[in-house]
Amino acid sequence: MKNYELVLSRVEADLAAGRLRLGGRLPGERTLAEQLGISRPSVREAVRVLEAMGVVRTATGSGPEAGAVIVAEPASPLTALVRLHLATNHLPMGDIVQTRILLESWTARQAAQNRAAGAGDQADDGLAVAEELLDRMDAPGLTPEEFHLLDAEFHVALSALAGNVLIAAVMSSLRTAIHSYVLAAVPNLADWDATAHGLRQEHRAIVAAIRAGQPTKAANLITDHIEGFYLAARLSTS
């Protein structure tokens, strides 16, 4: 295996085992090098690859913000290719909003239809994942960045409920672009705390509509949720 693949495998295993979570930090270079049997420069190069893939975000220095932070779970090669495109091409705001509405309203509708049709344990497990992310978003003292990392993860988790692997992969690949634009919009908000409270309520209502098997309501709620944020942040979609 290439060195970055060793580190990536370690990240995937730690995420699966619960040793790492979104927002958690990778062990330091020396620790990873010793654990994986590779050199520290090799670890450094591997982390750079993971950052290019959108799996981690790094900050230099020795303070509490330093190191490599998990910002997304590793995903498919398709996701990596789309992320590369996003990193090298500017996407108009309107295109992102329209794409989100197109994908997320469909996935919410389909997830609710699946629920109404009596989908089994898999749907329950997916809803439980979404609800666990919402619980984490209720934690006091979250910074806007921490909140929106969880928010992006929540929307990806919802997209997986529809049962379409390709759409889930596309949504996962859009996560970095969505997070970047949303976080950049925070300074435009008149009252972040009030906005965060409203977003939490909207998230809960969307999940409740899916769990109740209400396709039209779920699709309408998520459309209003996406459009409402961009309007509140005074972001142009033209």
ZATORKE-883092 format. One line per 5 residues: for each residue y, z, x of C-alpha. Coordinates in nm, 3 decimals. Example, Ala and Ser with C-alpha at 12.3 -4.5 7.8 and 13.67 -1.06 7.14 Angstrom:
// ZATORKE-883092
-0.450 0.780 1.230; -0.106 0.714 1.367
This chain:
// ZATORKE-883092
0.000 0.000 0.000; 0.358 -0.060 0.108; 0.561 0.250 0.174; 0.776 0.213 -0.137; 0.458 0.176 -0.341
0.333 0.507 -0.202; 0.654 0.678 -0.305; 0.653 0.501 -0.643; 0.295 0.611 -0.706; 0.393 0.967 -0.617
0.685 0.953 -0.863; 0.462 0.813 -1.140; 0.198 1.081 -1.079; 0.454 1.362 -1.079; 0.614 1.232 -1.400
0.275 1.210 -1.570; 0.183 1.561 -1.459; 0.517 1.709 -1.564; 0.612 1.801 -1.208; 0.912 1.566 -1.235
1.131 1.496 -1.534; 1.422 1.267 -1.608; 1.716 1.412 -1.418; 1.489 1.586 -1.167; 1.516 1.538 -0.791
1.269 1.388 -0.550; 1.158 1.611 -0.265; 1.358 1.565 0.055; 1.281 1.296 0.310; 1.099 1.534 0.545
0.880 1.675 0.267; 0.787 1.332 0.131; 0.718 1.199 0.479; 0.481 1.487 0.553; 0.308 1.468 0.215
0.258 1.090 0.223; 0.192 1.052 0.594; 0.476 0.808 0.659; 0.792 0.825 0.868; 1.126 0.952 0.740
1.289 0.608 0.787; 1.005 0.465 0.577; 1.079 0.721 0.305; 1.449 0.632 0.323; 1.370 0.262 0.283
1.132 0.335 -0.006; 1.401 0.533 -0.187; 1.642 0.241 -0.143; 1.386 0.014 -0.310; 1.341 0.261 -0.597
1.719 0.275 -0.640; 1.736 -0.105 -0.658; 1.464 -0.092 -0.924; 1.673 0.154 -1.123; 1.421 0.439 -1.096
1.642 0.675 -0.894; 2.011 0.733 -0.824; 2.107 0.865 -0.481; 2.403 1.059 -0.348; 2.461 1.146 0.017
2.560 1.483 0.158; 2.414 1.831 0.140; 2.557 1.971 -0.184; 2.389 2.019 -0.523; 2.449 1.655 -0.617
2.286 1.515 -0.302; 1.945 1.352 -0.290; 1.754 1.114 -0.515; 1.761 1.186 -0.888; 1.514 1.033 -1.135
1.716 0.828 -1.384; 1.437 0.619 -1.539; 1.061 0.611 -1.550; 0.895 0.332 -1.350; 0.823 0.033 -1.570
0.667 -0.312 -1.559; 0.749 -0.596 -1.315; 0.930 -0.768 -1.604; 1.161 -0.469 -1.625; 1.230 -0.483 -1.251
1.319 -0.854 -1.272; 1.556 -0.803 -1.565; 1.719 -0.509 -1.385; 1.776 -0.732 -1.083; 1.948 -0.986 -1.309
2.162 -0.712 -1.462; 2.260 -0.586 -1.118; 2.383 -0.928 -1.003; 2.545 -1.061 -1.320; 2.821 -0.919 -1.538
2.716 -0.895 -1.901; 2.987 -0.916 -2.171; 3.014 -0.601 -2.380; 2.964 -0.798 -2.700; 2.635 -0.937 -2.573
2.503 -0.591 -2.495; 2.606 -0.452 -2.835; 2.458 -0.748 -3.023; 2.135 -0.730 -2.825; 2.103 -0.357 -2.886
2.158 -0.397 -3.259; 1.914 -0.688 -3.279; 1.637 -0.505 -3.092; 1.693 -0.149 -3.206; 1.746 -0.217 -3.576
1.422 -0.417 -3.577; 1.227 -0.152 -3.388; 1.359 0.127 -3.615; 1.268 -0.075 -3.924; 0.922 -0.156 -3.787
0.857 0.201 -3.677; 0.944 0.328 -4.026; 0.722 0.061 -4.184; 0.437 0.165 -3.956; 0.493 0.523 -4.061
0.500 0.431 -4.431; 0.177 0.237 -4.384; 0.009 0.552 -4.258; 0.007 0.493 -3.884; -0.197 0.758 -3.707
-0.165 0.994 -3.416; 0.004 0.742 -3.187; 0.311 0.725 -3.411; 0.321 1.104 -3.435; 0.302 1.130 -3.056
0.587 0.881 -3.017; 0.806 1.069 -3.262; 0.725 1.393 -3.083; 0.846 1.240 -2.755; 1.172 1.130 -2.919
1.223 1.471 -3.076; 1.153 1.648 -2.746; 1.429 1.439 -2.586; 1.663 1.538 -2.869; 1.580 1.904 -2.808
1.671 1.860 -2.443; 1.999 1.698 -2.547; 2.083 2.015 -2.742; 2.087 2.222 -2.422; 2.427 2.380 -2.364
2.632 2.274 -2.065; 2.498 1.920 -2.027; 2.739 1.691 -1.846; 2.817 1.355 -2.011; 2.599 1.184 -1.749
2.304 1.415 -1.817; 2.349 1.368 -2.191; 2.361 0.989 -2.168; 2.060 0.970 -1.937; 1.863 1.150 -2.207
2.031 0.937 -2.474; 1.920 0.615 -2.303; 1.568 0.754 -2.267; 1.568 0.846 -2.637; 1.656 0.491 -2.742
1.382 0.350 -2.519; 1.135 0.597 -2.672; 1.235 0.484 -3.022; 1.182 0.120 -2.929; 0.824 0.200 -2.826
0.746 0.326 -3.179; 0.745 -0.030 -3.315; 0.428 -0.111 -3.122; 0.567 -0.424 -2.952; 0.508 -0.389 -2.578
0.740 -0.676 -2.480; 1.037 -0.543 -2.679; 0.978 -0.196 -2.538; 0.984 -0.344 -2.185; 1.308 -0.534 -2.255
1.471 -0.219 -2.394; 1.359 -0.028 -2.086; 1.513 -0.292 -1.862; 1.843 -0.272 -2.052; 1.858 0.106 -2.010
2.057 0.098 -1.685; 2.319 -0.142 -1.823; 2.351 0.059 -2.144; 2.383 0.387 -1.956; 2.648 0.247 -1.722
2.866 0.110 -2.002; 2.827 0.417 -2.220; 2.911 0.658 -1.936; 3.215 0.449 -1.841; 3.336 0.486 -2.200
3.342 0.868 -2.197; 3.703 0.895 -2.066; 3.816 0.689 -2.369; 3.683 0.949 -2.612; 3.939 1.187 -2.759
3.693 1.479 -2.778; 3.364 1.454 -2.588; 3.216 1.770 -2.740; 3.281 1.646 -3.093; 3.140 1.304 -3.007
2.825 1.456 -2.856; 2.779 1.670 -3.169; 2.808 1.362 -3.390; 2.565 1.162 -3.173; 2.310 1.444 -3.198
2.336 1.443 -3.578; 2.300 1.065 -3.593; 1.994 1.076 -3.365; 1.826 1.336 -3.587; 1.900 1.131 -3.900
1.745 0.818 -3.746; 1.428 1.005 -3.649; 1.411 1.165 -3.994; 1.432 0.823 -4.164; 1.155 0.687 -3.942
0.937 0.991 -4.001; 0.996 0.958 -4.377; 0.892 0.591 -4.369; 1.233 0.452 -4.478; 1.272 0.115 -4.299
1.606 0.000 -4.440; 1.769 0.338 -4.395; 1.642 0.370 -4.038; 1.768 0.021 -3.946; 2.110 0.082 -4.105
2.150 0.422 -3.940; 2.079 0.293 -3.591; 2.311 -0.005 -3.641; 2.593 0.225 -3.753; 2.512 0.458 -3.462
2.547 0.183 -3.199; 2.855 0.022 -3.351; 3.019 0.357 -3.419; 3.008 0.468 -3.058; 3.167 0.152 -2.927
3.441 0.175 -3.189; 3.503 0.543 -3.109; 3.524 0.463 -2.739; 3.765 0.176 -2.811; 3.553 -0.070 -2.618
3.610 -0.436 -2.683; 3.305 -0.636 -2.785; 3.480 -0.971 -2.780
